[in-house]
Amino acid sequence: MTDLISIPLVAFPLIASMILLAFVSNGNARMRARLVGPVRMACLVFSLLMLVLTTGMFFRYFGDVTWMDIGFNEYEFEHKYTWVESLGINWAVGLDALSFPMVWLTTFLLPVTIIATWNEKHGATYFPLLLMMGGALIGVFVSLDLFMFYVFWELTLIPMFFLILKWGGKDRKYASQKFFIYTFTASVVMLLGLITLYFLQDPYSLASSGTMTGRSFSIPELIDNARANNIGDNWYLGAQMQKILFVMLMIGFLVKLPAVPFHTWLPDAHVQAPTGGSMLLAGVMLKMGAYGMFRLPISLFPHALYHFQLALMIIGMVSLVWGAIVCLGQTNLKKMVAYSSVSHMGVILIGIATMQPMGWAAALFMMFAHGIISPMLFAVCGAFKHHYHSMEIGAMRDMAKHSPWLATSMMFAWMASLGLPLLAGFVAEIMMLIALWKMISVDGWSIWWMVGPALVLALTAAYYLWSMQRTIFEGGEDTQPPASMKGHAIPDISNSEKFAMLILALFTIIFGVLPWIALDMMDDWTIQAFEGLIIPLLKGGA
Amino acid sequence: MSTVQNVEPFGDGFIAALCPELIIFAGLLALIIIPNIGKGTFRIPGTQTRVMWLFGGERFKITSNPKMPAWIATITLGAAFVQTVLSFQDGVDRTAIVTESGTQLLLVNGFSRVFEMIFFGALTLAAFASMNRLEVKGIGPKLSTDDLYNNRRQADFYILMLTCGLGMSVVALAQDLFVLFIGLELASFSTYVLVAFYKESKVGTEAGMKYFIVGSVASGVGLYGLSMLYLWAGSLQFDVLAAQFVINGTDPLPLIGIGFVLVGFGFKVSAAPFHFAAPDAYAGASSPVAGILATASKAMGIIGLIRMLLIVASPEASEDGAVWLTLLGIISIVTMTWGNIAALGSTNPKRMLAYSSVAHAGYMLAAITAIGAWNWDDSLAGEPGEAAVAVLTAVIFHLVVLVAFKLGAFLVLSVLESDGDASRLSSLGGLAKREPFLAVAMFIFMISLAGVPPLAGFVSKLLVIMGIVKVAIGQMGAEIMAGGDYGLADVHWVWWLALAMVINSAISMFYYLRVGVVMFFEEPEEGRTGPLPSGWQVRFAILACLMATLFMGVASDQLLEICEVAAKSLNYSWN
């Protein structure tokens, strides 16, 4: 089978964007302005081709792949090329039901982001950066080699750094550097963890061990090795080391997610980032954290996961509740949406910490649903900023009258995010609640763990409805257009923005009404993972 | 595969063994003689007959061309570089020992070859890029005295470059502490003058003076230590010293002597607390020279440290690790942290690069510390020296690729310096608009220094961390698989050096990123909006550095093999 991942989904967007950037930055300002159209069209076509490819993969057009029946730690479209033989580094790619939804999401969001921010300034360099971002993000999700995973993990920072720095708001320098340094610090700790894990292997015990070091970077081999040793009371790498490595890896992922108290980079980055940057940041980049947790620490160290279950639950609860409380106090629309992301990422952590198959599936589906809903939230914020030159919640009143399209989109996005039934977000939240109940009733946890989610259900509705009330409805006949408009007529959103909103809304409904399209494979992965990881621990040394 | 050959001076195989040095020597002679070739005549005493002897007098047009010395030096250094690279071609570790009446003087093997490669590579690039730095006022009789003086400086500058290269390669080859010291001083004196050579700058001479004084004190202390070692062992041969050290290495005399010698090398690698002169010297020197100090000169100091710490006071001499282990570990942490924190606060890009160089010295020292601990785990007997080789490979790899991105960064600053000034961060303002190529190159050099994948700087840092972790963990992996339960308390403490390294990398991100922000998003300084001074040589050198930085990041296999050959040839008992 030909390699459908390495070149079309990873190398091609990266190289194409670099060629476009080199080509564009060669000319002067006038030439760059003339190039915006062709470059934008090229980026759109490239990203649409990638979307066609991944969608075709889903519908089994490119090979007989049953996404439902992939076993735990088995991969489709798997390919492996030697990179640095002496260290055991390979270029290894593959997809399973954990990574495929994320890859599809990335390819789906790329064209939507390009369309939604069709008229972004300095477009000739902006759109190639989005494309580069997409390539790097897909690289993270398809990597089956720790080294490659880390390389792409860091590579995503560079285009995002420039997106925030060049197209951002007033404090963009501060925000972009804070973003870079926060996540970089966390990921170097993760890197040290990965290297320690690397050298803790038994030399030359794995198939793709390096000729010089005798250790392997291969993720599937490591997981297999871990599974063979995580049986009953036997801890892979020993109890102490497993706990230490779990913590070191989790630091990298929790900061990326982000979870309270490591979340402070996110509101700054989001508020300053341009709309397109925010859409990809919230839509896919945050999920890198959750994806990484499932792929590495959870798959490798289930014992430590049990050990730190309470800690994760507390961090998740605090993120959930704290994010929602802070949202209530925000006057900046985009900051509110950013904190709501923190709150929703708390749902993912809680889902993981329930240690129920339902909870893990909820986390997986939350990753996916939030990946469709949050770009819409940020697209609305972007349109708001673009047309009213302000992000303050009270700046625009009676929007329903002045710009009905934006008002409708905002209402839809806000409702989707607060978990209205029949929309995608609801599915994930209700699954998380069921898993939590199950944890309380079956595993005997205290009923008080229900208080946080219950409170947040109300809080989320409160901050969303309150901000809608102040923006869309209040004002009446005598409202004045916001001062920031300086007397200009109030426009509605542009056609490209309308189109992007419609697409996002459509998929929110599709995955809300027919969640099984994505949920089935996630369910399947979760069950396989439980059979592969958790059951051997509980059954003991059989 | 290896071949060993004993060579007498000027005997069989002498030319083959010391080919790069002889090339440099020939270039040096050419550089001294060629500018003096002219229509000079010589009157035979007592007669009126004049004999043309082509020396002195009115120079020919070609010999008096002020650009001639630069090309001679570049070609000479380039030829020497190619020669060293070719010696790795077939993977045979050719060892040649140059002896004089039974005393080993020089040792040519993979280890010394790879360092020669570093020196000649850095010097070639710097010499080539310097062609745009020293002012040349054409040729002809109508030149003013100043212009003639400027033209004359050309030859001086490149002669110093060549002597610097010669001295450094002697350090790489030396098997005798005294020979090593001679090479060290030859290179040091050349660099003192090279630093002061930047007379256009107000601080150039002062920096040269400061560097000279501090450097001489460090050398003096080193020489004193040398004499103590001679008193103790009766010889300055490395193998004799090492043998003596195994017998009575715990005596105070050799320990103090080695400590004093290390002061001299510590100054060269700018390790804390001997790093105080480095920022001044780097900031005062012209940028290509500063680049040499940060790459080649530092590699020279590392050779000294490796020879003294790993060969003489070797970790194999005692069962519980090297005697200097704790001390060097502390110095390495202090060095890297001090360098990074000082770099955070500096607004002069050259000083910032100097402090970043101090930080990198700290990383190197951490790696050497780890080598010192390689035999802590008794069960390591199964794979002798493999961990030590891994760390040393990483150190050498780091020094090689450092030439690409550190020197490259200095060369970008060099272009700005010829535009007027590069002593403020704002001098870099708007570089992306003035010349996008330079801005992109500088940004890539910066993030490579910070260690962002997939650049060469990342691979080198990764290898160093991997080496340290490998030593720290030892054979624990196999024991854990056999059911053992170990925690961080059971791992050797050098593991914490790796943690210090990654945290320091994160700190360093602040100041490296700031350069990118200034270049891409700040306006140029007043009156500096026009295009930068032309000069294809320096841009070509920057392009070469850029390609190397990118290439060594994604395709490092071949270079790694060379470094491994080099690392293995340092100490054959590791194989």
Interface residues (C-beta under 8 A of the other chain):
Chain A: S25 N26 V84 E85 S86 L87 Y150 V151 E154 L155 L157 I158 F161 F162 L165 K166 K173 S176 Q177 F180 I181 F184 T185 V188 V189 L191 L192 I195 T196 Y198 F199 L200 Q201 D202 P203 S205 M212 T213 R215 N229 N234 W235 L237 G238 A239 Q240 M241 I244
Chain B: E383 A390 P436 V440 I447 V452 P453 P454 F458 L462 I465 M466 V469 K470 I473 M476 G477 A478 I480 M481 G483 G484 D485 Y486 G487 L488 W495 A498 L499 V502 I503 S505 A506 M509 F510 L513 R514 V517 F520 F521 S556 D557 L560 E561 E564
